[in-house]
């Protein structure tokens, strides 16, 4: 389950708000609690919504309480500033406008209202204003725990309460489908697993008005681009663009006719088009293009981005004659020609760059043919470099559109969201690093 923790800088210690003085049973689930409005009574039980009210702190007591609340539809449980969330794997009516306004108007949402992501976001925003200090929220948990969705809910609340109705509000929210499409993929355990880490800072003025945002990303899982485990898939955007390009766009890009079937691209790891569960994707191609259009620095770059995506897909279909130590020769010249057109380079030069290498002999340079195995490695390296550079470029352009500089920006609320702990039969270096980071973060909650 994802855990959220709000912290302030260590310059000045802050005392936690006083808890309700009613008996624990009343505070957690009974309608006699004076610390909550009448409309929120039903949301507090069954079970204890505040773990400190439990009579026992054993693992069994904690798990039994969490299970009891989960079965009743209460996926959130509080423990001081810590929020424990259990992924329901379905839509729940917990994020309505009325609910958001209730937490927005509360002076002490962590005390007066039931546990909720909105309460954490509201406390971070009010703490920033009251203490004149920047705040941070850490979202941690195993893969599939709901970290990505939790981060979206947190962002939606902060955007709504601090810049509602503005152009910035729209731009901030539209970064979600873009980053999920480019950075999330289906894994063995999760249909929408983040395969990168990010630290999103929302920039605020002294009055609490959102002025801009900045995103820092970490450890994009590049190995997934060229290889996936059985039952896994590549990044969502590869499927979205492969399926969504119109006939006119395919003609404009000069793509070979008859090669537009999603299952024809080897990098997509599909036996048939029906293997893709489009409902699990964060957005379709139309919604993705609309999100690009809202970000001014990306709006006129759409065609170039789709070209790079298609170049990556066709590079995955590039194969060579021979095997092992044989000299590499392109098996299907039409594939390398398509990649060259998409990347606006010479076909002969691209083929030479993949199939040969230059070596220095004395004062001269000589060209040596690559073996099939080496040429395949070169092709994979080029494929991963193209996609990772495109990902970095997307993040850079999003930051150009959102970042605010100057004296108006006084504080920030930062949200740390990294992809979850997983253990596969074969683990990438990025997964090893992220598992190590998750272990370190988990010590903050135990």
Protein Blocks (a to p, Z undefined) as FASTA:
>chain_A
ZZddddddfkbccddddddfbdfklmmmpckbfkbcfklmmmmmgcjfblklpmbfcfkl
mmmmmmmmmmnopabccehjbccdddehiacdflcfklmmmmmmpmblmlmpccdfklmm
mmmmmmmmmnopacddddeddehilmmmmmmmmmmmmmmmmmghiaklmmmmmmmmmmmm
mmgccdfklcbbcfbdcdddddddfkopafbdcdddehiafklmmoccehiacdfklmmm
mmmpcfklmmmnopaehilbfklpmklopabfklpcfklpmbdfklmmmmmmmmmklmmm
mmmmmmmmmmmmmmmmpccedehjbccddfblmlmmmmmmmnopafklmmmmmmpccdde
hjbccdddddfklmmmmmmmmmmmmmmmmmmmmmmmmmmmmpccdjklmbdcdddddddd
dddfbdcfklmmmmmmmmmmmmmmZZ
